[in-house]
């Protein structure tokens, strides 16, 4: 297993409930066929597929744990999706979010903001807005052309999108009559592990947004999962239609396989560095749990998928990255890779506040509306709390 076979997985995705954290005890060096570093959407999918083969052993390393063990229903109730993802520097929970802060940004008058990154089994799928879309055919074609592999193009890739989905229209009778969309999108599929649906509640204001888009000449499409992102559409979400709870990578992929004897999940365990032999073969991962450092060894491959920040960070502290930077920090260079950990960029998502003459989710903060919403959700997973807030997209 050479340096070139340390695999970096990119997450393109984005039931059982757990009440407490129970980290695996590591008392000595352990060996597995595959070690997966990180438990976000890309990595638990890989762990799920690998462990389908009962003849191989798989270990998953995750610094966090089940989100419900640390944040309760804040990670389950769709309307609570704003927790720990807003820009305020203190809008974080050390148990569920890494608490990253950006450098001062010129575009927002030199302000530094909180940059949410999930620290849990399920990763950022425990913190996001649950919006479900797929990338464009053009973007995938560019990817395929760049790497010289047409299996990344839209048609081959769409097979795996469909394979992962379990689409249901949900309970459309609970939505406003002019906000009902029960038609299954063209490439939606059933039978996959990830529940995708329409929320059972739509804000009254959203129907006017839909009409406004039509008046502006922005055409309507069933859903943004057919290889294009132009137009407007009712929003598909990753919500369990039976319970109304958030569907994450952990609930979709990890929870159903926790009883597999060939899979070990090391939660509350931080991967500190990849260990290489003298001939640059990746053989293990140094981890820390309960303030103790141990080594997990790999017979076949180490799959590094620790997120947009921790993946390059882990590679760099392990000796893979720009040699000049590594040497400045007295890190032995395993492979000089100048672009690792460099040139990170992202875009800001923000909302606009505007006074309207119809009832919105703000009503939940006043009178009996909040208590009524809680009662509806606790009874059958319906009502305003069953919606992530955004139900229409342009």
C-alpha positions as a Markdown table, in Angstrom:
| # | Residue | x | y | z |
|---|---|---|---|---|
| 1 | Unk | 0.0 | 0.0 | 0.0 |
| 2 | Unk | 2.1 | 2.9 | -1.3 |
| 3 | Unk | 1.5 | 6.6 | -0.9 |
| 4 | Unk | -0.4 | 6.6 | -4.1 |
| 5 | Unk | -2.9 | 4.1 | -2.6 |
| 6 | Unk | -3.8 | 6.3 | 0.4 |
| 7 | Unk | -7.3 | 7.0 | -1.0 |
| 8 | Unk | -9.0 | 10.3 | -0.5 |
| 9 | Unk | -12.8 | 10.1 | -0.8 |
| 10 | Unk | -14.9 | 13.1 | -1.8 |
| 11 | Unk | -18.4 | 13.2 | -0.4 |
| 12 | Unk | -20.9 | 14.1 | -3.1 |
| 13 | Unk | -24.0 | 13.5 | -1.1 |
| 14 | Unk | -24.9 | 14.7 | 0.9 |
| 15 | Unk | -34.4 | 4.9 | 11.9 |
| 16 | Unk | -32.2 | 4.0 | 14.7 |
| 17 | Unk | -31.7 | 6.6 | 17.4 |
| 18 | Unk | -28.9 | 6.5 | 19.9 |
| 19 | Unk | -28.9 | 8.2 | 23.4 |
| 20 | Unk | -25.3 | 7.9 | 24.5 |
| 21 | Unk | -21.8 | 7.6 | 23.4 |
| 22 | Unk | -20.0 | 4.2 | 23.8 |
| 23 | Unk | -16.5 | 4.5 | 22.2 |
| 24 | Unk | -14.7 | 1.3 | 21.3 |
| 25 | Unk | -12.0 | 0.4 | 23.8 |
| 26 | Unk | -8.5 | 0.2 | 22.3 |
| 27 | Unk | -6.2 | -1.7 | 24.6 |
| 28 | Unk | -3.6 | -2.8 | 22.2 |
| 29 | Unk | -2.6 | -2.5 | 18.5 |
| 30 | Unk | -5.4 | -3.8 | 16.2 |
| 31 | Unk | -5.2 | -4.8 | 12.6 |
| 32 | Unk | -7.9 | -4.5 | 9.9 |
| 33 | Unk | -8.1 | -5.0 | 6.2 |
| 34 | Unk | -9.4 | -1.4 | 5.6 |
| 35 | Unk | -9.2 | 1.7 | 7.8 |
| 36 | Unk | -11.6 | 4.5 | 7.0 |
| 37 | Unk | -10.7 | 7.8 | 8.6 |
| 38 | Unk | -13.7 | 10.0 | 9.2 |
| 39 | Unk | -17.5 | 9.1 | 9.3 |
| 40 | Unk | -19.1 | 11.7 | 7.1 |
| 41 | Unk | -21.2 | 10.9 | 4.0 |
| 42 | Unk | -18.4 | 9.7 | 1.7 |
| 43 | Unk | -16.7 | 7.6 | 4.3 |
| 44 | Unk | -19.6 | 5.8 | 5.9 |
| 45 | Unk | -20.8 | 4.9 | 2.4 |
| 46 | Unk | -17.4 | 3.4 | 1.7 |
| 47 | Unk | -17.4 | 1.6 | 5.0 |
| 48 | Unk | -20.9 | 0.2 | 4.3 |
| 49 | Unk | -20.0 | -1.1 | 0.9 |
| 50 | Unk | -16.7 | -2.6 | 2.0 |
| 51 | Unk | -18.2 | -4.4 | 5.1 |
| 52 | Unk | -20.8 | -6.0 | 2.9 |
| 53 | Unk | -18.0 | -8.5 | 2.2 |
| 54 | Unk | -18.0 | -10.6 | 5.4 |
| 55 | Unk | -14.5 | -11.8 | 4.6 |
| 56 | Unk | -12.8 | -8.4 | 5.1 |
| 57 | Unk | -12.5 | -6.4 | 8.3 |
| 58 | Unk | -13.2 | -2.6 | 8.3 |
| 59 | Unk | -12.5 | 0.0 | 10.9 |
| 60 | Unk | -14.0 | 3.5 | 11.0 |
| 61 | Unk | -12.3 | 6.3 | 13.0 |
| 62 | Unk | -14.3 | 9.3 | 14.0 |
| 63 | Unk | -13.5 | 12.1 | 16.4 |
| 64 | Unk | -17.2 | 12.7 | 17.3 |
| 65 | Unk | -20.0 | 10.3 | 18.1 |
| 66 | Unk | -23.7 | 9.9 | 17.4 |
| 67 | Unk | -25.1 | 13.5 | 17.2 |
| 68 | Unk | -28.1 | 12.6 | 19.3 |
| 69 | Unk | -25.9 | 11.7 | 22.2 |
| 70 | Unk | -24.4 | 15.2 | 22.3 |
| 71 | Unk | -27.1 | 17.6 | 21.0 |
| 72 | Unk | -30.3 | 15.7 | 21.5 |
| 73 | Unk | -33.1 | 16.5 | 19.2 |
| 74 | Unk | -31.3 | 19.6 | 17.7 |
| 75 | Unk | -29.9 | 17.2 | 15.2 |
| 76 | Unk | -33.1 | 15.4 | 14.5 |
| 77 | Unk | -35.8 | 18.1 | 14.2 |
| 78 | Unk | -35.7 | 19.7 | 10.7 |
| 79 | Unk | -36.7 | 23.1 | 11.9 |
| 80 | Unk | -33.7 | 23.2 | 14.3 |
| 81 | Unk | -31.3 | 23.0 | 11.4 |
| 82 | Unk | -29.9 | 26.5 | 12.2 |
| 83 | Unk | -28.1 | 25.3 | 15.3 |
| 84 | Unk | -24.3 | 25.5 | 15.1 |
| 85 | Unk | -24.1 | 26.6 | 11.4 |
| 86 | Unk | -24.6 | 30.3 | 11.5 |
| 87 | Unk | -21.8 | 32.9 | 11.3 |
| 88 | Unk | -21.6 | 34.0 | 14.9 |
| 89 | Unk | -18.3 | 32.9 | 16.4 |
| 90 | Unk | -20.0 | 31.3 | 19.4 |
| 91 | Unk | -22.6 | 29.5 | 17.4 |
| 92 | Unk | -20.9 | 26.1 | 17.9 |
| 93 | Unk | -21.0 | 23.0 | 20.1 |
| 94 | Unk | -17.6 | 21.4 | 20.7 |
| 95 | Unk | -19.4 | 18.1 | 20.8 |
| 96 | Unk | -20.9 | 18.4 | 17.3 |
| 97 | Unk | -18.9 | 21.0 | 15.4 |
| 98 | Unk | -15.2 | 21.7 | 15.0 |
| 99 | Unk | -15.7 | 25.4 | 15.7 |
| 100 | Unk | -13.5 | 26.6 | 12.8 |
| 101 | Unk | -13.2 | 30.4 | 12.3 |
| 102 | Unk | -12.2 | 32.0 | 9.0 |
| 103 | Unk | -9.5 | 34.6 | 8.6 |
| 104 | Unk | -10.9 | 38.1 | 8.2 |
| 105 | Unk | -12.8 | 38.3 | 4.9 |
| 106 | Unk | -12.5 | 41.4 | 2.7 |
| 107 | Unk | -15.9 | 40.8 | 1.1 |
| 108 | Unk | -17.6 | 41.3 | 4.5 |
| 109 | Unk | -15.7 | 44.3 | 5.8 |
| 110 | Unk | -12.9 | 42.3 | 7.4 |
| 111 | Unk | -15.2 | 40.2 | 9.5 |
| 112 | Unk | -14.2 | 36.6 | 10.6 |
| 113 | Unk | -17.0 | 34.1 | 10.7 |
| 114 | Unk | -17.8 | 30.7 | 12.1 |
| 115 | Unk | -17.3 | 28.0 | 9.5 |
| 116 | Unk | -19.4 | 25.0 | 10.4 |
| 117 | Unk | -17.9 | 21.5 | 10.0 |
| 118 | Unk | -19.6 | 18.4 | 11.5 |
| 119 | Unk | -17.8 | 16.4 | 14.1 |
| 120 | Unk | -20.0 | 13.4 | 14.5 |
| 121 | Unk | -20.9 | 10.0 | 13.0 |
| 122 | Unk | -22.6 | 11.4 | 9.8 |
| 123 | Unk | -20.3 | 14.5 | 9.6 |
| 124 | Unk | -21.9 | 17.6 | 8.0 |
| 125 | Unk | -25.1 | 15.7 | 7.2 |
| 126 | Unk | -25.9 | 16.3 | 10.9 |
| 127 | Unk | -25.5 | 20.1 | 10.5 |
| 128 | Unk | -26.8 | 20.9 | 7.0 |
| 129 | Unk | -30.2 | 22.2 | 5.8 |
| 130 | Unk | -31.2 | 18.8 | 4.4 |
| 131 | Unk | -31.6 | 20.2 | 0.9 |
| 132 | Unk | -31.2 | 17.5 | -1.7 |
| 133 | Unk | -30.0 | 18.3 | -5.2 |
| 134 | Unk | -27.5 | 16.7 | -7.6 |
| 135 | Unk | -24.8 | 18.3 | -9.6 |
| 136 | Unk | -25.1 | 19.2 | -13.3 |
| 137 | Unk | -24.2 | 17.0 | -16.3 |
| 138 | Unk | -21.8 | 19.7 | -17.4 |
| 139 | Unk | -19.9 | 19.7 | -14.1 |
| 140 | Unk | -19.5 | 16.0 | -14.1 |
| 141 | Unk | -18.4 | 16.0 | -17.8 |
| 142 | Unk | -15.7 | 18.6 | -16.9 |
| 143 | Unk | -14.6 | 16.3 | -14.0 |
| 144 | Unk | -14.5 | 13.3 | -16.4 |
| 145 | Unk | -12.5 | 15.2 | -19.0 |
| 146 | Unk | -10.1 | 16.6 | -16.5 |
| 147 | Unk | -9.1 | 13.2 | -15.1 |
| 148 | Unk | -9.5 | 11.4 | -18.4 |
| 149 | Unk | -12.1 | 8.9 | -17.1 |
| 150 | Unk | -15.5 | 9.0 | -18.6 |
| 151 | Unk | -17.0 | 6.9 | -15.8 |
| 152 | Unk | -17.3 | 10.2 | -13.9 |
| 153 | Unk | -19.6 | 11.6 | -16.6 |
| 154 | Unk | -23.3 | 12.2 | -15.9 |
| 155 | Unk | -24.8 | 9.0 | -17.2 |
| 156 | Unk | -22.5 | 6.6 | -15.4 |
| 157 | Unk | -22.7 | 8.7 | -12.2 |
| 158 | Unk | -26.5 | 9.0 | -12.2 |
| 159 | Unk | -26.7 | 5.2 | -11.7 |
| 160 | Unk | -25.1 | 5.7 | -8.2 |
| 161 | Unk | -27.3 | 8.6 | -7.4 |
| 162 | Unk | -30.3 | 6.5 | -8.0 |
| 163 | Unk | -28.8 | 3.5 | -6.2 |
| 164 | Unk | -28.4 | 5.6 | -3.0 |
| 165 | Unk | -32.0 | 7.1 | -3.0 |
| 166 | Unk | -35.2 | 6.0 | -1.4 |
| 167 | Unk | -37.6 | 8.5 | -2.8 |
| 168 | Unk | -41.1 | 9.1 | -1.3 |
| 169 | Unk | -43.5 | 11.9 | -2.0 |
| 170 | Unk | -44.3 | 12.0 | 1.7 |
| 171 | Unk | -47.6 | 13.1 | 3.1 |
| 172 | Unk | -48.7 | 15.7 | 0.6 |
| 173 | Unk | -52.2 | 16.0 | 2.1 |
| 174 | Unk | -50.6 | 18.0 | 5.0 |
| 175 | Unk | -49.2 | 20.7 | 2.6 |
| 176 | Unk | -51.2 | 23.6 | 1.2 |
| 177 | Unk | -53.1 | 22.6 | -1.9 |
| 178 | Unk | -51.1 | 24.9 | -4.1 |
| 179 | Unk | -47.8 | 23.6 | -2.6 |
| 180 | Unk | -48.5 | 20.0 | -3.3 |
| 181 | Unk | -46.0 | 18.1 | -5.4 |
| 182 | Unk | -46.5 | 14.4 | -5.4 |
| 183 | Unk | -45.0 | 13.6 | -8.8 |
| 184 | Unk | -41.9 | 11.5 | -8.5 |
| 185 | Unk | -39.0 | 13.3 | -10.3 |
| 186 | Unk | -37.7 | 11.6 | -13.4 |
| 187 | Unk | -34.5 | 10.1 | -12.0 |
| 188 | Unk | -35.8 | 9.5 | -8.4 |
| 189 | Unk | -35.5 | 5.9 | -7.3 |
| 190 | Unk | -36.6 | 3.7 | -4.4 |
| 191 | Unk | -34.9 | 1.0 | -2.5 |
| 192 | Unk | -31.7 | 2.8 | -1.6 |
| 193 | Unk | -30.5 | 3.6 | 2.0 |
| 194 | Unk | -31.0 | 7.4 | 1.9 |
| 195 | Unk | -34.6 | 8.7 | 2.4 |
| 196 | Unk | -35.4 | 11.6 | 0.1 |
| 197 | Unk | -38.8 | 13.3 | 0.2 |
| 198 | Unk | -40.7 | 16.5 | 0.3 |
| 199 | Unk | -41.3 | 17.9 | 3.8 |
| 200 | Unk | -44.9 | 17.5 | 5.1 |
| 201 | Unk | -45.1 | 21.2 | 5.8 |
| 202 | Unk | -44.8 | 24.2 | 3.4 |
| 203 | Unk | -44.8 | 27.8 | 4.6 |
| 204 | Unk | -47.7 | 29.8 | 3.1 |
| 205 | Unk | -45.2 | 32.3 | 1.8 |
| 206 | Unk | -43.5 | 29.7 | -0.4 |
| 207 | Unk | -46.5 | 29.5 | -2.7 |
| 208 | Unk | -46.1 | 33.2 | -3.5 |
| 209 | Unk | -42.4 | 32.7 | -4.2 |
| 210 | Unk | -43.4 | 30.0 | -6.7 |
| 211 | Unk | -45.8 | 32.3 | -8.4 |
| 212 | Unk | -43.3 | 35.1 | -8.5 |
| 213 | Unk | -40.7 | 32.9 | -10.3 |
| 214 | Unk | -43.3 | 32.0 | -12.9 |
| 215 | Unk | -44.1 | 35.7 | -13.4 |
| 216 | Unk | -40.4 | 36.5 | -13.9 |
| 217 | Unk | -40.1 | 33.9 | -16.6 |
| 218 | Unk | -38.1 | 31.4 | -14.5 |
| 219 | Unk | -39.4 | 28.1 | -15.6 |
| 220 | Unk | -40.5 | 25.4 | -13.1 |
| 221 | Unk | -38.9 | 22.0 | -13.0 |
| 222 | Unk | -39.9 | 18.9 | -10.9 |
| 223 | Unk | -36.6 | 18.7 | -9.0 |
| 224 | Unk | -32.9 | 19.5 | -9.4 |
| 225 | Unk | -31.8 | 15.9 | -9.9 |
| 226 | Unk | -31.9 | 15.5 | -13.6 |
| 227 | Unk | -28.5 | 16.9 | -14.5 |
| 228 | Unk | -29.4 | 20.6 | -14.6 |
| 229 | Unk | -29.9 | 23.3 | -11.9 |
| 230 | Unk | -31.7 | 26.0 | -13.9 |
| 231 | Unk | -35.2 | 27.0 | -13.0 |
| 232 | Unk | -37.2 | 26.8 | -9.8 |
| 233 | Unk | -38.6 | 23.8 | -7.9 |
| 234 | Unk | -40.1 | 22.6 | -4.7 |
| 235 | Unk | -37.2 | 21.4 | -2.6 |
| 236 | Unk | -36.5 | 17.7 | -2.0 |
| 237 | Unk | -35.0 | 17.0 | 1.5 |
| 238 | Unk | -33.3 | 14.2 | 3.3 |
| 239 | Unk | -36.0 | 13.6 | 5.9 |
| 240 | Unk | -37.4 | 10.3 | 7.0 |
| 241 | Unk | -41.0 | 10.5 | 5.8 |
| 242 | Unk | -42.3 | 8.2 | 8.5 |
| 243 | Unk | -40.9 | 10.0 | 11.5 |
| 244 | Unk | -40.2 | 13.5 | 10.2 |
| 245 | Unk | -36.7 | 13.3 | 11.5 |
| 246 | Unk | -33.5 | 14.3 | 9.7 |
| 247 | Unk | -32.0 | 11.6 | 7.6 |
| 248 | Unk | -28.2 | 11.7 | 7.8 |
| 249 | Unk | -25.3 | 9.6 | 6.5 |
| 250 | Unk | -25.3 | 8.0 | 10.0 |
| 251 | Unk | -29.0 | 7.0 | 10.0 |
| 252 | Unk | -29.0 | 5.9 | 6.4 |
| 253 | Unk | -25.7 | 4.0 | 6.1 |
| 254 | Unk | -24.1 | 3.5 | 9.5 |
| 255 | Unk | -26.9 | 2.6 | 11.9 |
| 256 | Unk | -28.1 | -0.4 | 9.8 |
| 257 | Unk | -24.7 | -2.0 | 9.8 |
| 258 | Unk | -23.5 | -1.5 | 13.4 |
| 259 | Unk | -24.2 | -5.2 | 14.1 |
| 260 | Unk | -21.8 | -6.4 | 11.4 |
| 261 | Unk | -19.1 | -8.4 | 13.2 |
| 262 | Unk | -16.5 | -7.4 | 10.6 |
| 263 | Unk | -17.0 | -3.6 | 11.2 |
| 264 | Unk | -15.6 | -1.7 | 14.1 |
| 265 | Unk | -16.5 | 2.0 | 14.7 |
| 266 | Unk | -14.1 | 3.9 | 16.8 |
| 267 | Unk | -16.0 | 7.0 | 17.8 |
| 268 | Unk | -14.6 | 9.7 | 20.1 |
| 269 | Unk | -11.3 | 8.8 | 18.5 |
| 270 | Unk | -9.1 | 11.3 | 16.8 |
| 271 | Unk | -6.8 | 10.3 | 13.9 |
| 272 | Unk | -3.5 | 12.1 | 14.6 |
| 273 | Unk | -1.3 | 10.9 | 11.7 |
| 274 | Unk | -0.8 | 8.2 | 9.1 |
| 275 | Unk | 2.1 | 5.9 | 9.8 |
| 276 | Unk | 4.5 | 5.0 | 6.9 |
| 277 | Unk | 7.2 | 2.4 | 6.7 |
| 278 | Unk | 10.7 | 3.4 | 5.5 |
| 279 | Unk | 9.8 | 2.5 | 2.0 |
| 280 | Unk | 6.8 | 4.9 | 2.1 |
| 281 | Unk | 4.1 | 2.3 | 2.5 |
| 282 | Unk | 1.1 | 3.5 | 4.6 |
| 283 | Unk | 0.6 | 0.8 | 7.2 |
| 284 | Unk | -1.4 | 2.3 | 10.0 |
| 285 | Unk | -3.1 | 5.3 | 11.7 |
| 286 | Unk | -2.0 | 6.7 | 15.0 |
| 287 | Unk | -5.2 | 7.6 | 17.0 |
| 288 | Unk | -6.0 | 9.1 | 20.4 |
| 289 | Unk | -8.9 | 8.3 | 22.6 |
| 290 | Unk | -9.4 | 8.8 | 26.3 |
| 291 | Unk | -6.1 | 10.7 | 26.2 |
| 292 | Unk | -4.3 | 7.6 | 25.2 |
| 293 | Unk | -2.5 | 7.1 | 21.9 |
| 294 | Unk | -2.7 | 3.8 | 20.0 |
| 295 | Unk | -2.1 | 2.5 | 16.5 |
| 296 | Unk | -4.6 | 0.8 | 14.2 |
| 297 | Unk | -2.9 | -1.2 | 11.4 |
| 298 | Unk | -4.1 | -1.8 | 7.9 |
| 299 | Unk | -3.4 | -4.9 | 5.7 |
| 300 | Unk | -4.8 | -3.4 | 2.5 |
| 301 | Unk | -5.7 | 0.3 | 2.4 |
| 302 | Unk | -6.2 | 3.4 | 4.5 |
| 303 | Unk | -9.0 | 5.5 | 3.2 |
| 304 | Unk | -8.6 | 9.1 | 4.2 |
| 305 | Unk | -11.9 | 11.0 | 4.1 |
| 306 | Unk | -11.9 | 13.4 | 7.0 |
| 307 | Unk | -13.6 | 16.4 | 5.3 |
| 308 | Unk | -12.5 | 19.4 | 3.4 |
| 309 | Unk | -10.2 | 20.7 | 6.2 |
| 310 | Unk | -9.1 | 17.6 | 8.1 |
| 311 | Unk | -8.2 | 15.5 | 5.1 |
| 312 | Unk | -5.4 | 17.8 | 3.9 |
| 313 | Unk | -4.4 | 18.6 | 7.5 |
| 314 | Unk | -4.0 | 14.9 | 8.3 |
| 315 | Unk | -2.0 | 14.3 | 5.1 |
| 316 | Unk | 0.3 | 17.2 | 5.9 |
| 317 | Unk | 1.0 | 16.2 | 9.5 |
| 318 | Unk | 1.7 | 12.7 | 8.1 |
| 319 | Unk | 4.3 | 14.1 | 5.7 |
| 320 | Unk | 2.3 | 14.5 | 2.5 |
| 321 | Unk | 2.1 | 18.1 | 1.3 |
| 322 | Unk | 4.3 | 21.1 | 0.4 |
| 323 | Unk | 7.8 | 20.2 | 1.4 |
| 324 | Unk | 8.8 | 23.7 | 2.4 |
| 325 | Unk | 5.9 | 24.0 | 4.8 |
| 326 | Unk | 6.4 | 20.6 | 6.3 |
| 327 | Unk | 10.0 | 21.2 | 7.0 |
| 328 | Unk | 9.2 | 24.5 | 8.7 |
| 329 | Unk | 7.3 | 22.4 | 11.2 |
| 330 | Unk | 9.9 | 19.6 | 11.5 |
| 331 | Unk | 7.6 | 17.1 | 9.7 |
| 332 | Unk | 9.4 | 14.4 | 7.8 |
| 333 | Unk | 8.5 | 14.7 | 4.1 |
| 334 | Unk | 7.0 | 11.4 | 2.8 |
| 335 | Unk | 5.8 | 13.0 | -0.5 |
| 336 | Unk | 6.2 | 16.6 | -1.7 |
| 337 | Unk | 2.8 | 17.6 | -2.9 |
| 338 | Unk | 2.7 | 21.4 | -3.3 |
| 339 | Unk | -1.1 | 21.7 | -3.6 |
| 340 | Unk | -2.1 | 19.7 | -0.6 |
| 341 | Unk | -3.7 | 22.1 | 2.0 |
| 342 | Unk | -3.6 | 25.1 | -0.3 |
| 343 | Unk | -6.0 | 27.3 | -2.3 |
| 344 | Unk | -9.1 | 26.6 | -0.3 |
| 345 | Unk | -12.1 | 28.7 | -1.4 |
| 346 | Unk | -15.8 | 28.6 | -0.8 |
| 347 | Unk | -18.9 | 30.8 | -1.2 |
| 348 | Unk | -21.2 | 32.4 | 1.4 |
| 349 | Unk | -24.8 | 31.4 | 1.8 |
| 350 | Unk | -27.0 | 34.1 | 3.3 |
| 351 | Unk | -30.7 | 35.0 | 3.6 |
| 352 | Unk | -32.6 | 38.1 | 3.1 |
| 353 | Unk | -35.1 | 39.4 | 5.7 |
| 354 | Unk | -38.2 | 41.1 | 4.4 |
| 355 | Unk | -41.6 | 41.9 | 6.0 |
| 356 | Unk | -44.5 | 40.0 | 4.4 |
| 357 | Unk | -48.2 | 39.9 | 5.0 |
| 358 | Unk | -48.5 | 36.1 | 5.5 |
| 359 | Unk | -47.7 | 33.8 | 8.4 |
| 360 | Unk | -44.1 | 32.6 | 8.5 |
| 361 | Unk | -42.0 | 30.5 | 10.9 |
| 362 | Unk | -41.4 | 33.6 | 13.0 |
| 363 | Unk | -44.8 | 33.0 | 14.5 |
| 364 | Unk | -43.4 | 30.0 | 16.4 |
| 365 | Unk | -41.7 | 32.5 | 18.7 |
| 366 | Unk | -45.0 | 34.0 | 19.9 |
| 367 | Unk | -48.1 | 32.8 | 21.7 |
| 368 | Unk | -49.2 | 29.2 | 21.6 |
| 369 | Unk | -47.8 | 28.6 | 18.1 |
| 370 | Unk | -44.5 | 27.2 | 19.3 |
| 371 | Unk | -46.1 | 24.8 | 21.8 |
| 372 | Unk | -48.6 | 23.6 | 19.1 |
| 373 | Unk | -45.8 | 23.0 | 16.7 |
| 374 | Unk | -43.9 | 20.9 | 19.3 |
| 375 | Unk | -47.1 | 18.9 | 20.0 |
| 376 | Unk | -47.7 | 18.2 | 16.3 |
| 377 | Unk | -44.1 | 17.0 | 15.7 |
| 378 | Unk | -44.0 | 14.9 | 18.8 |
| 379 | Unk | -47.3 | 13.2 | 17.8 |
| 380 | Unk | -46.6 | 12.3 | 14.2 |
| 381 | Unk | -43.6 | 14.2 | 12.9 |
| 382 | Unk | -45.7 | 16.9 | 11.2 |
| 383 | Unk | -46.3 | 20.6 | 11.4 |
| 384 | Unk | -43.9 | 23.5 | 11.1 |
| 385 | Unk | -41.0 | 21.7 | 12.9 |
| 386 | Unk | -41.1 | 19.0 | 10.2 |
| 387 | Unk | -39.7 | 21.6 | 7.6 |
| 388 | Unk | -36.1 | 22.7 | 7.5 |
| 389 | Unk | -37.5 | 26.2 | 6.6 |
| 390 | Unk | -36.6 | 26.2 | 3.0 |
| 391 | Unk | -39.2 | 24.5 | 0.8 |
| 392 | Unk | -38.7 | 26.2 | -2.5 |
| 393 | Unk | -35.5 | 26.7 | -4.5 |
| 394 | Unk | -34.4 | 28.8 | -7.5 |
